[in-house]
Every structure is written in structure tokens, then in C-alpha cells.
Amino acid sequence: MTEKEARDKCAELSTKSPERFTHSWVAREDDGVWSVVKIAVPTPGADPIETETTHEPLAVQEDPRNSAVKNVGPGGYGF
């Protein structure tokens, strides 16, 4: 494997592999022979959460208590 082939394979794995969220790949030379090494570090820029979460705003509800007890603080004293 040449250096270019190793780097191309690393780029392919970093974008298409299902393991890209947990692993990275780097090209490595050992005595003139190039290889691809898998490392247990997430690929930079790989984001497993690609969806946006939204929710409806909560409706403000009227206080169901009557006015005699609504504004009574601790100990029976009003605010």
C-alpha cells in the first residue's frame, strides 16, 4: 500500500464507517510499508446526534385556588 492509498482509505473510513463516532484512522509507515491504523478516539467532527429536538411551549395555567387561600404565605400571613 502506498502513502496516498493509506491516506485515501483513512479519509473514506472517517466519513463512511459506522464506527466513525467511536474510532479514528491514521496512515502509518513502518520500514517503507504503509498501513491504516484504527484508534479508539472519535473522528474529529463526527457528531452522532444529527437531529434537532424541539418541543411545544408549556401552556400557562390559571391557579385553581380561590382568592382566600391563594395569597396566604407561611404561618397564615398574606404577602
N, C-alpha and C positions, 0 to 999 in steps of 0.2 A: 504494500500500500504506500502511495506517495503522500507527501505532506498535504497537497491540495485535496486528495481523496479523503484523507483523515479529517481535515477541517470541514469539507463539504458534508461528510457523514455526521459530524458533530452538530452542524447547523441544522441538518434535516431532523435529527433526533430531538434537538432543543425546541423545534416548532411542531413536530407531528407526534412524538411519542406520548402515550398516556402517562408515562412516568415523569414527564417534564415538571410536574408540580412538586415532586419529591427528589428528583435527581438532575444532575448536570453532566455533560460530556465534554471532555477535552482531548485534544490531539497530543500524543506523546511520542517522542523519538527515543529509541534505545538502540545504540550501535548502528545508526543509519536506517533502522526499520521503524516505520510509523504505525501507530495503532490508536484506537479510540478507547479512552478510559472513562468508566461510569463512576461518578462521585455522588454520594448521598447528601447533596446540597441542592435545594431547589434552583431551577434555571432562573436567572435574573429576569424579571419582567413577566414571568409566568404567574398568572393570577387564577387560582381555581374558582374564585367567586366572580362569575361574569354576569350575573343577573342583579337587577336592582330591586330592592324590596320597598314596596310602598304600602301605605295603609290609609284608611279613611279617617279623617279627624273625628275625635270623640265629640258627641253631642253634649252640650251643657244642659244639665237637668235642673229643674227648679227644686229647691229644698222642700221636702214634703211636710216638714213640721209646721205647726201653726205659730203665729207671732208671739204667743205667750211663752213658748219654750225655745223659740229659735235663737234669740239673742241673750240667753242666760249662760253666764260663764260658770267657772268652777265655784262651788260653795253657794250657788243660787244668786249671785250678784250679776247684774247686767253689764254689758260692755259700754 
